[in-house]
Amino acid sequence: MNREQLAHAIRAACTITVRDSVIVIGSQSILATWSEDELPERATASREADILAEGDTPEETRKNAELLAGVAGELSDFDDQHDFYLDGVDESTAILPKNWRTRLVRFSNQSTVNVTTGEQYTGWCLEPHDLCVAKLCAGRSKDLEFVAAVRDAGLVDSTLIRARLLDVPDEFRAQAERAAAVIRQWA
């Protein structure tokens, strides 16, 4: 995925869910901080944009996730037409450190404007170190490869990631400890 596709994903998600902003939870949130030209290929390899379209209630958020998956999810007409898709998610999708919302990176530009209405849409994207915490806690091979790629490119600081791992909620302590062990192995 590239920045133009991220902008399109945000625009589509906001239009589908009738919201003026969404949160990009997955790996493509890194495109708010760096362009695809500055990132290692592994960091932009995903074809999906994990989108959290928060509602006023958890039920509304769940319905927004289902709506995104139904209209623009994998194997949808949207996916066929644009060669990427939206994965509607909720807040339980990622293990994130406390205060992650205060560090969200705003992604909004000419390409996130609804050409019909002129409304400016915004994608709030995970700060790269918070994204790495989520990826390391998930612990899948593709997530570990992603973090290794951005770390090897010098884009994130392992010390800051370790510090953020200490701030994950207590119920995810086991995942955070496994993630910290991975970082220690890399050192």
N, C-alpha and C positions, 0 to 999 in steps of 0.2 A: 504494500500500500504506500502511497505517497501523500503529500500534503493536500494536493488537489482532491484526491479521493477521500481523505479525512474530512475536508470541508463539505464535500458532497454527502458523506455519511451523516454529518451533523445536520446539514440542511434537510436531508430526507427524514431523519429521526424526529426533528422538531416539527416538521410538516405532518408526519404520520400521527404523532402523539399530541399535536396542537399545544406545543410548549415553546417557549422562547429560548430555552437552554436545556442541555442534557450534560451528563457526565460520561466521559469516555474512561472506562475502567481498565481495558485491556492494553496489550502491548503497543497498539497504534497510538496510544496517548503520548508516546514519546515524540511523536511528530509535532506536538505543540512546542517543544523545546528546541528540537533540531530538525533540519530538513532532511529528506531522504539522501541528499548528496553528502551530508555530514555523518550519516549513520552507517554502521556496518550492514551489509546485505541481510544478515540474519535478523536484524532488528526491525526490518520492514517486510519480512517474508509473509506474514500472515495476511490472509484474504478477508478476515473478519474484523469488524469493529464492535467491541463489547460496549453496549450503550445502556446506561442507567437513566431512564426517563422517570424521575421521581414524581409520584402523585401525592395528593394530600393525605392518603391513607396507604398502608401496606397493600391492600387489595387493589387500589388504583395503580400502584407501581407494578404489581404483578400483571395486571391487565395490560399496561403499557408494554411490558416485556413480551407478553404473548402477541400483542398487536405487531410489534416490530418484527418478531420472528415470523409471523404469518405473512406480513406484507413484503418484507425485504430480507428474509432469512435465507439460509443456505438452500440452494436449489430452487429459489423463487425466480419469478420473471425478472425481478430487480437484479439478483445475482447473475442470471444469464446475460442481462443487458450490460451490466457494469463490471463484471468479473470481480466483485467483492460483495460482501453481504453484511447485514446488521444482525448481531446477536443481542437480543433484549435480555438484560440481566437485572438482578436486584442487588441490594447492598450486601447480601450474604455471599455473593459470588467470589469476593476477594477478601483475604485476610490483610487488613491494613493497620498501620500504627495509629495510635491516638492522634487526634488533631490533623489528620490527613486532609480534611476539608479546608483547613486554613492555608494549605500549601498548593491547592489546585492551580494549574496554569491555564490561563484564559486563551482560547483559540477562537478568533473571530476576525474575519477579513472580508474583502469584496466577494469572495467565493462562498461565504456563508450567508449571503443575503438572498432572501426569497425573491426571485426575479418578478413574480406576479404581484406580490404585495409590497415589496420593498422592505419587509421586516428583516431586521438584523438578528440572526441566530448566533448563539454562543455555545461552544463546546468547552466544558471545564474538564481539563485533562489531569491525570495523576502526575504529580511531580516525579521525576525519574527515580529518585531514591525510594519513594513510597511504592512506585511500580515494581522496583526490584524486590522490595520486601514481599509484595504480593506474589510475585513470580517464584521467589525462593520458598515461600511457605507452601505454595501449590506443589512444588517439588517435581513436576513432570519433566521429562527429558527436554522437551522443547522450551520450557520455562528456564531451566538451568542454562541451556545453550544461549538463550536470549540475554540473560544476565551476564554470562561470561563474555559474550560478544561486546556488550556496551562497556563492561569493565575493562576488557583488553584494549578497547579503543580509547580508554582514558576519559570516558564521559561520566562515569560515576565513581564515587569514593567508597571503597569497602568499609572504611571506618565509620562513615555516616550510615551506611546500610546496617552495620552491626548495632549502632546506637538506636536506630529506628526499630530494629527487631526487639529490643528491650521494651519498646512501647506498644507492642501488640497486646490486645486484651488477654487477660489471664486464661480464658478458656482455650486459647490457641497457643499456649506456652510450648506444648510438645512440638508443634510445627515450627515455631520460632527457634527452638533449640536445634532442631534438625537443620534448619536453614543456616544458623550460625556455624554449625559444624561444617557445612559445605564451604562457607567463606574461609574458615580456618584452614581447610584443605587447600584452598587456592593460594593462601599466603605461604 
